[in-house]
Amino acid sequence: MLESALEALQILVSPQHVVWLFLGVGIGLVLGLIPGLGGLTGMAVLLPLIVGLEPASGIAMLIGLNAATTIGDTFPSVLMGVPGTAASQATVLDGYPMARKGLANVALGAAFTSNMVGGFIGGIVLLVLIPFARPLIVGMGSPQLFMLTLLGFSLVGVLARGAVGPAFMSGLLGMLLATIGSASMTGDYRFVGDVFYLYDGLDLSILAIGLFAIPSIMSLLTQNQSVAQKMVHQRGGVLRGARAAFGHKRVLVGNSLLGSVLGIVPGIGGSVIDWITYGATKQAVRSGRDQFGKGDIRGVMAPEAANNAKDGGVLVPTLMFGIPGSATAAILLGGFATMGVATGPSMLSPENLYLVFVIIWTLVLANAIGAMSSAALAGTLSRISLLKPYTYGPFLLVIMVIAGYQAGVRWGDVVAVVLIGLLAWLMQGLKWPRPPLLIGFVLGSGAENYLWISVGRYGWTWLTEPSVIVIGVVILITLTAGFTGVFGRLYARFAPVETLIEPTKESSRG
């Protein structure tokens, strides 16, 4: 095993590997900067380009792109209030308010530090868990996955910020939207009417763009004011944010570990993990919980750390069993097949073990390169928050329309983006929370499928399984937390006391 690790390290520092890694990271950062694109699109485009490459070089390019995208998408989330990808939606809740306070550099510094630490911990978790993950994954059947989706939905109360009723109504609306189109188990069409476009259901990227991007841009254009009136801590702001992030070590490490563990479960994905970790962090703090959503730096750190850490967890089922843990992991599997690399138990064989270490080292290094490159660009790009919206708002609207069209290459997608955007703008005006709608949509189809499979295979006896009961108890506790707000006291020991809207000298000392 040590020989394989050393062989992988030699490959990692070879000029050829470094060139392909930097190329992948560079493309990933650019894709992250453009709202609506993301690593899924980039990896799909790269697949034809890796034909004929050495496995290590192709791996460097693909993993570098994927890791860097989850770092680059922080820029639009913080500076414009527009999620760069579906996995950066929770970052908007506190990153954008910090930018409006002139703390864009501080938010970006904390985010990039969380990205780098999360990627490092994710790599370590991948290294440690690969030999022990088989029992966990094999034992995760449809009943457990169904209960996990319900657990994710129960967190909408945590994100409600005092509007628990509207939050759950919003989540139920999201689940209802997820049922549009063909039922996967019966083939029946639901809620389609005579609209042919709805036969395939709604696309997640379309919903995310309409829910978050359109209302943010419309609000900016109608107010015609820059995101921030002036920059606070323009010099040294990124470093200040990094030091502040290390001042909240428990948030940093805890969410990195949580993101890694959640990433192991196939199908959860970054678009759910960021909300789970954001909600868990909000509930865990014992002080300043009401500042979440108003510019609390912990609300930036939690999803950013988890999103990069989850890549390590996602690779556990992907490498060990050939089970893609996410959509990007599915494309990664396709890349492995293109390069002639067989995943599954054979990956742990002596002749292929070096590739596992190449992946681990590449994942860690890609996050470090992406985070440091983004930090270097933060001072320049953060000035976007000082520009008047009319200078870039129309351009962003065009980008949103293009992003909506490229999702399915159908004009119906453009119409859907506009209609969902109007609905989201109305919800914003009525102060109805929008994140629960997205959570309900993401979890809705999975919950339905897992329930069908569970009942068809086990009847209702699966409800008596110990693991199902345990998850059910956790759901009840989470629901209680949403309605009463007492959950934080149970986990107070795992969270720091300080509320950090603007980093203080004490917390910045790390």
C-alpha positions in Angstrom: 0.0 0.0 0.0 2.9 2.4 0.8 4.5 1.6 -2.5 1.3 2.4 -4.4 1.0 5.7 -2.4 4.6 6.7 -3.3 4.0 5.7 -7.0 1.0 7.9 -7.1 2.9 10.8 -5.5 5.5 10.5 -8.2 2.8 10.7 -10.9 1.2 13.6 -9.1 4.4 15.8 -9.3 5.2 14.8 -12.9 5.0 17.8 -15.4 2.4 16.0 -17.6 0.1 15.4 -14.7 0.4 18.9 -13.4 -0.4 20.5 -16.8 -3.6 18.5 -17.2 -4.5 19.2 -13.6 -4.1 23.0 -14.0 -6.0 22.8 -17.3 -8.9 21.1 -15.6 -8.9 23.5 -12.6 -8.8 26.5 -15.0 -11.8 25.3 -17.0 -13.6 24.5 -13.7 -13.1 28.0 -12.3 -14.5 29.6 -15.5 -17.5 27.3 -15.5 -18.2 28.0 -11.9 -18.1 31.8 -12.6 -20.9 31.4 -15.2 -24.2 30.8 -13.5 -26.2 27.8 -14.7 -23.3 25.8 -16.2 -21.2 23.8 -13.6 -19.1 20.7 -13.5 -21.7 18.4 -15.0 -21.7 20.4 -18.3 -17.9 20.7 -18.3 -17.2 17.1 -17.6 -19.6 16.0 -20.3 -17.7 18.3 -22.8 -14.4 17.0 -21.7 -15.2 13.3 -22.2 -14.3 13.2 -25.9 -11.1 15.1 -25.2 -9.6 12.5 -22.8 -9.7 9.7 -25.4 -6.2 8.4 -25.7 -4.9 10.0 -22.6 -3.0 8.1 -19.9 -5.5 7.3 -17.1 -3.6 9.5 -14.6 -3.8 12.5 -16.9 -7.4 12.0 -17.7 -8.2 11.6 -14.0 -6.3 14.8 -13.3 -8.3 16.8 -15.8 -11.7 15.5 -14.8 -11.3 15.7 -11.0 -9.5 19.1 -11.3 -12.5 20.5 -13.2 -15.1 19.0 -10.9 -13.3 20.3 -7.7 -12.6 23.8 -9.1 -16.2 24.3 -10.3 -17.5 24.0 -6.7 -15.0 26.7 -5.8 -15.6 29.0 -8.7 -19.4 29.0 -8.2 -18.9 30.9 -5.0 -18.2 34.1 -6.9 -21.7 34.7 -8.4 -23.3 33.3 -5.2 -21.6 35.9 -3.0 -21.2 38.9 -5.4 -24.5 38.8 -7.2 -26.8 36.6 -5.2 -27.0 34.2 -8.1 -26.1 30.5 -7.5 -23.2 29.5 -9.7 -24.4 25.9 -9.6 -27.2 24.0 -7.9 -24.7 23.1 -5.1 -24.0 26.7 -4.2 -27.6 27.8 -3.4 -27.2 27.9 0.4 -24.1 30.0 0.1 -26.3 32.8 -1.3 -28.3 33.1 2.0 -25.4 34.6 4.0 -22.7 35.3 1.3 -24.8 37.8 -0.6 -25.9 39.8 2.5 -22.2 40.0 3.5 -21.4 41.4 0.1 -24.2 44.0 0.6 -22.4 45.0 3.8 -19.2 45.5 1.8 -17.7 42.3 3.2 -17.5 40.5 -0.1 -13.8 39.8 0.3 -14.2 38.5 3.8 -17.0 36.1 2.7 -14.9 34.9 -0.3 -11.9 34.4 1.9 -13.9 32.3 4.4 -15.5 30.4 1.6 -12.3 29.5 -0.2 -10.7 28.5 3.1 -13.7 26.2 3.7 -13.4 24.8 0.2 -9.7 23.9 0.7 -10.2 22.4 4.2 -13.3 20.5 3.0 -11.4 19.1 0.0 -8.5 18.0 2.2 -10.8 16.3 4.8 -12.8 14.7 1.9 -9.6 13.2 0.6 -8.6 11.9 4.0 -12.1 10.4 4.5 -11.9 8.7 1.1 -8.6 7.2 2.1 -9.8 6.0 5.4 -13.3 4.8 4.4 -12.7 2.9 1.2 -11.7 -0.3 3.1 -14.6 -0.1 5.5 -17.4 1.4 3.4 -18.7 -1.8 1.8 -21.0 -2.9 4.7 -22.5 0.6 4.9 -23.3 0.9 1.2 -24.5 -2.7 0.8 -26.8 -2.3 3.8 -28.4 0.9 2.5 -31.7 -0.3 0.9 -34.7 1.5 -0.5 -36.4 1.8 3.0 -33.3 3.6 4.4 -33.0 5.8 1.4 -36.7 6.7 1.6 -36.3 7.7 5.3 -33.2 9.7 4.4 -35.2 11.7 1.9 -37.8 12.4 4.5 -35.0 13.5 6.9 -33.8 16.0 4.2 -37.4 17.3 3.8 -37.8 17.7 7.6 -35.0 20.2 7.5 -37.2 22.8 5.8 -38.4 23.9 9.2 -34.8 24.7 10.1 -34.5 27.0 7.1 -37.8 28.7 7.8 -36.5 31.5 9.9 -39.7 31.8 11.9 -42.0 31.0 8.9 -42.4 27.3 9.5 -45.9 27.0 8.0 -45.0 28.8 4.7 -41.7 26.8 4.6 -43.5 23.4 4.7 -46.1 24.6 2.2 -43.2 25.7 -0.1 -41.6 22.3 0.3 -44.8 20.5 -0.4 -45.2 22.6 -3.6 -41.7 21.5 -4.6 -42.7 17.8 -4.1 -45.8 18.5 -6.2 -43.8 20.0 -9.0 -41.5 16.9 -8.9 -44.5 14.7 -9.8 -45.1 16.5 -13.1 -44.5 14.2 -16.1 -44.3 10.5 -16.3 -44.5 8.4 -13.1 -41.3 6.3 -13.1 -43.1 3.2 -11.6 -46.4 3.2 -13.5 -45.7 5.3 -16.7 -48.8 7.4 -16.1 -48.6 11.1 -17.0 -49.5 13.5 -14.2 -50.3 17.2 -14.3 -49.3 17.6 -18.0 -52.6 18.6 -19.5 -52.1 19.3 -23.2 -48.6 20.8 -22.7 -46.2 18.5 -24.5 -43.2 20.1 -22.8 -44.3 18.8 -19.4 -44.3 15.2 -20.5 -40.6 14.9 -19.4 -41.2 16.8 -16.2 -39.3 19.9 -15.0 -35.5 20.0 -15.0 -33.6 20.8 -11.7 -31.4 23.4 -13.3 -34.4 25.2 -14.8 -36.0 25.3 -11.4 -32.8 26.5 -9.6 -32.3 29.3 -12.2 -35.8 30.5 -12.0 -36.1 30.3 -8.2 -32.9 32.1 -7.3 -31.2 33.8 -10.3 -34.1 35.6 -11.9 -35.5 37.1 -8.7 -32.1 38.3 -7.6 -31.4 40.0 -10.9 -34.9 41.5 -11.1 -34.5 42.9 -7.6 -31.2 44.4 -8.5 -32.5 46.0 -11.7 -35.6 47.4 -10.0 -33.6 48.9 -7.1 -30.9 50.1 -9.5 -28.4 50.1 -6.6 -25.1 48.4 -6.4 -24.9 45.3 -4.2 -22.6 47.2 -1.8 -22.1 51.0 -1.4 -18.5 50.6 -0.4 -16.0 47.8 0.3 -15.1 47.1 3.9 -11.6 45.5 4.5 -10.8 45.8 0.8 -7.1 45.3 1.6 -6.5 42.0 3.4 -10.2 41.1 3.4 -9.6 37.6 1.9 -7.0 36.9 4.5 -9.3 38.3 7.2 -12.0 35.9 6.1 -9.6 33.0 6.1 -8.5 33.7 9.6 -12.1 34.1 10.7 -12.9 30.7 9.2 -10.2 29.1 11.3 -11.7 30.8 14.3 -14.8 28.6 13.8 -12.9 25.3 13.6 -15.8 23.2 14.8 -18.0 24.5 12.0 -15.2 24.0 9.5 -14.3 20.5 10.5 -17.7 19.3 11.5 -19.4 20.2 8.2 -16.5 18.8 6.2 -16.9 15.5 8.0 -20.7 15.6 7.6 -20.4 16.4 3.9 -18.0 13.5 3.4 -20.3 11.1 5.1 -23.4 12.3 3.3 -21.5 12.1 0.0 -21.2 8.3 0.5 -24.9 7.8 0.1 -25.6 7.6 -3.6 -28.0 10.1 -5.0 -28.0 12.8 -2.3 -25.8 15.3 -4.3 -24.5 18.7 -3.5 -27.8 20.4 -4.1 -29.2 18.7 -1.0 -26.0 18.4 1.1 -25.5 22.1 1.2 -29.0 22.6 2.7 -28.6 19.8 5.2 -25.3 21.2 6.5 -26.6 24.8 6.5 -29.6 23.7 8.5 -27.6 21.5 10.9 -25.2 24.4 11.5 -28.0 26.9 12.2 -29.6 24.5 14.6 -26.3 23.6 16.3 -25.3 27.1 17.3 -26.4 28.4 20.7 -25.9 32.0 20.0 -26.8 34.3 17.1 -29.0 31.8 15.3 -31.3 34.7 14.2 -28.3 36.2 12.2 -28.3 33.4 9.7 -29.6 34.7 6.4 -28.4 38.2 7.3 -24.7 37.8 6.7 -23.3 35.3 9.2 -20.0 33.9 8.1 -20.8 30.5 9.5 -23.7 30.3 6.9 -21.0 30.7 4.2 -18.6 28.2 5.7 -20.9 25.3 6.3 -22.2 24.6 2.8 -18.8 25.5 1.2 -16.9 23.1 3.4 -19.4 20.3 2.9 -19.7 20.7 -0.9 -16.0 20.2 -1.4 -15.7 17.5 1.2 -18.6 15.5 -0.3 -16.5 14.8 -3.4 -14.4 12.4 -1.3 -17.5 10.6 0.0 -19.0 10.4 -3.5 -16.0 8.6 -4.8 -16.3 5.8 -2.2 -19.3 4.0 -3.9 -18.1 5.2 -7.4 -14.7 3.6 -7.1 -15.5 0.5 -4.9 -18.7 -0.7 -6.6 -19.1 1.3 -9.8 -22.2 3.0 -8.3 -22.2 6.7 -9.2 -22.7 8.7 -6.1 -23.8 11.7 -8.1 -24.5 12.8 -11.7 -20.9 14.1 -12.1 -19.7 10.7 -10.7 -21.6 9.0 -13.4 -19.7 11.0 -16.1 -16.5 10.2 -14.2 -17.3 6.5 -14.5 -17.8 7.1 -18.3 -14.4 8.7 -18.3 -12.9 5.8 -16.6 -14.4 3.4 -19.1 -13.1 5.6 -22.0 -9.6 5.3 -20.6 -10.0 1.5 -20.0 -10.1 1.8 -16.2 -12.4 -0.7 -14.5 -14.0 0.4 -11.3 -15.3 -1.8 -8.5 -13.4 -4.2 -6.2 -10.7 -4.5 -8.8 -9.7 -0.9 -8.1 -8.3 -2.1 -4.8 -6.2 -4.8 -6.4 -2.4 -4.3 -6.1 -2.0 -3.4 -9.8 -4.7 -0.6 -9.7 -4.3 0.6 -6.1 -1.9 3.4 -7.3 -4.8 4.9 -9.3 -6.9 5.2 -6.1 -4.0 7.2 -4.5 -3.7 9.3 -7.7 -7.4 10.2 -7.3 -7.0 11.1 -3.6 -3.8 13.2 -4.1 -5.4 14.9 -7.1 -8.6 15.7 -5.3 -6.6 17.4 -2.4 -4.3 19.3 -4.7 -7.1 20.4 -7.1 -8.9 22.0 -4.1 -5.8 23.7 -2.9 -4.9 25.1 -6.4 -8.5 26.2 -7.0 -8.9 27.8 -3.6 -5.6 29.7 -3.8 -6.3 30.8 -7.4 -9.8 32.1 -6.5 -8.4 33.9 -3.5 -5.9 35.7 -5.8 -8.8 36.8 -8.0 -11.1 37.7 -5.2 -9.8 41.3 -4.8 -10.5 42.1 -8.4 -13.7 40.3 -8.9 -15.2 41.5 -5.6 -15.4 45.0 -7.2 -18.4 43.7 -9.2 -20.4 44.3 -6.0 -19.7 48.0 -6.4 -21.1 48.2 -10.0 -24.5 49.5 -10.8 -26.8 46.6 -11.8 -27.6 48.1 -15.2 -24.0 47.5 -16.2 -24.2 43.7 -15.9 -27.9 42.9 -15.1 -29.1 42.6 -18.7 -26.0 40.5 -19.5 -26.8 38.1 -16.6 -30.4 37.8 -17.8 -29.2 36.8 -21.2 -26.8 34.3 -19.6 -29.8 32.9 -17.6 -31.8 32.5 -20.7 -28.9 30.7 -22.5 -28.4 28.5 -19.4 -32.0 27.6 -19.4 -32.0 26.8 -23.1 -28.9 24.6 -22.9 -30.4 22.5 -20.1 -32.6 20.7 -22.6 -32.1 22.6 -25.9 -35.9 23.4 -25.9 -37.6 26.8 -26.0 -40.0 25.5 -23.4 -37.1 25.6 -21.0 -36.8 29.4 -21.5 -40.5 29.9 -20.9 -40.3 27.7 -17.8 -37.4 29.8 -16.4 -39.4 33.0 -16.9 -42.6 31.6 -15.3 -40.7 30.0 -12.4 -38.8 33.3 -11.9 -42.1 35.3 -11.7 -43.4 32.8 -9.2 -40.2 33.1 -7.1 -40.3 36.9 -7.3 -43.9 36.7 -6.0 -42.7 34.4 -3.2 -39.9 36.8 -2.4 -42.4 39.6 -2.1 -44.7 37.6 0.2 -41.6 36.5 2.3 -42.2 32.9 1.5 -38.9 30.9 1.8 -37.8 29.5 -1.6 -35.1 27.0 -0.5 -37.7 24.5 0.8 -39.4 24.4 -2.6 -36.1 23.3 -4.2 -35.5 20.8 -1.4 -39.0 19.3 -1.9 -38.4 19.1 -5.7 -35.0 17.5 -5.3 -36.2 14.9 -2.8 -39.7 14.4 -4.2 -39.0 12.0 -7.1 -36.5 10.0 -5.1 -38.9 9.6 -2.1 -41.7 8.4 -4.4 -39.4 5.8 -6.1 -38.0 4.5 -2.9 -41.4 4.2 -1.3 -42.7 2.3 -4.4 -39.8 -0.1 -4.2 -40.0 -0.6 -0.5 -43.7 -1.4 -0.4 -43.4 -3.6 -3.5 -40.5 -5.6 -2.1 -41.3 -5.7 1.6 -44.9 -4.6 2.1 -45.0 -2.5 5.2 -42.7 -4.7 7.3 -39.8 -2.4 6.5 -41.2 0.1 9.0 -40.1 -2.2 11.8 -36.4 -2.3 10.8 -34.1 -0.8 13.5 -32.3 1.5 11.0 -35.7 2.9 9.8 -36.9 3.5 13.3 -33.6 5.3 14.2 -33.9 7.6 11.2 -37.6 8.1 12.0 -36.6 9.3 15.6 -34.1 11.7 14.1 -36.8 13.1 11.8 -39.1 13.7 14.8 -36.4 15.5 16.6 -35.7 17.6 13.5 -39.4 18.5 13.1 -39.5 19.4 16.8 -36.5 21.6 16.2 -38.1 23.4 13.3 -41.3 24.2 15.3 -39.7 24.9 18.7 -36.1 25.9 18.1 -34.8 23.8 21.0 -32.5 21.5 19.0 -29.5 23.9 19.2 -29.1 23.2 23.0 -28.6 19.5 22.3 -25.6 20.3 20.1 -24.3 23.4 21.6 -21.0 21.8 22.6 -20.2 21.2 18.9 -20.5 24.8 17.8 -18.7 28.0 18.7 -20.5 30.8 20.6 -19.5 33.7 18.5 -21.8 35.2 15.8 -19.7 36.5 13.0 -21.5 38.9 10.8 -18.4 41.0 10.5 -15.2 39.2 11.8 -14.0 40.5 15.1 -10.4 40.7 16.1 -10.8 37.9 18.6 -12.3 35.5 16.1 -9.9 36.4 13.4 -6.9 35.3 15.4 -8.0 31.7 14.6 
